[in-house]
């Protein structure tokens, strides 16, 4: 459980109650009662994004690293690249191997 804000009255850390999506809207004040001192306070919400970049050699003239998706029924499986979002259909040979692999179980 994370503690989101420090109560401006008693200094205890309080988790924001997001029941039914409450408290996520930006550009307005939200109200909450402190679970420790039972005083009401208001808070603003700011949403920020963090991005992390990864190498994707397959998007730069290298081979995709395809693996078979874990799909049921098996005949709807496809090949998915583990690096990017590229997909492709299984070849007939790949599909036969894939279906045989699970038929033996």
N, C-alpha and C positions, 0 to 999 in steps of 0.2 A: 504494500500500500504506500503510495507516495503522498507526501504533504505538499500542497500547492502554494499556499499563502500563509504569511504570518499574520495573526490577528492583530489589528492596530490597537486593540485595547489591552489584551493580556500578554501578547507576545508569543502565544503558543501557535504552533504550526497546525494548519487546518487543511483538510482535503476538500476541494470544491465538489459540491454535489451536482452531478451532471444528469440526474434523472430526467428522462424524456428529452435529452439534448439541451437542457437548461444550462446557461452559462457559457456557451460556445460562441454566441453572436458577438461580433465586434462592434465598436462604435456605439455602445450603450452600457449603462451601469447595471450590474446585477447585484442582488441582495442575498445575504446569507447570515445565518445565526452561528456564532462561534459555539462549538460543542463543549468548550471549557468554561468560559465566563458567561455564556448565554446572551451576549450582547450582539446586536445586529451591526453588520458592516457592509459596505458596498465594494465591488471590485470591477475592474475592466478586464477584458480579454484581448490578448494580442496573439495572433497565430503566426508562426514563422516556419519556414521550410529550411531543411538542411539537405544539401545534395552531395553525393559522393560519386566520383568518377572512377571507372574501371577501364582497363584496356579491353578492346574488342577487335583483336587482330582479324577476326573473320569478316569484319566490315571494311577491312583494308587489304583486300586481295589475298587473304589466307583462307584455309579450309574452315568450314563450320564444324563444331564438335557436336554432332547429332547423337542423341540417344532416343530410344523408343519411349513414348509417353506411357504412363500407367493408366490406361483407359479400359473401361469395362462397358460393353462387350469388347473383347480384344480386337475384333476386326475393324474397330474405329480408331485404333491407335495411330499415331503419327510420329514422325521424327521431329524432335525439338532440339534446337541448339542450346547448349548449356551456358553460352556466353551472351547471346542476344535473343531476340524474340522470333528468329527465323524458324519456320516449320516447313516440312515437306511430307508428301505421302511416302509410305514405305514402298520399296520396290517389291515386285512379286516374290522374289527370293527372300527378302527380309521378312515379309508378312508370313510366308510359309514357315520360316524358322521361328518367328515369334509365336505363332499359333501352336506349333509343335511343342515348343518349350513349356507352354502352360497346359497342353493336353496331357503331358506326361505326369503332371502333379496329381 
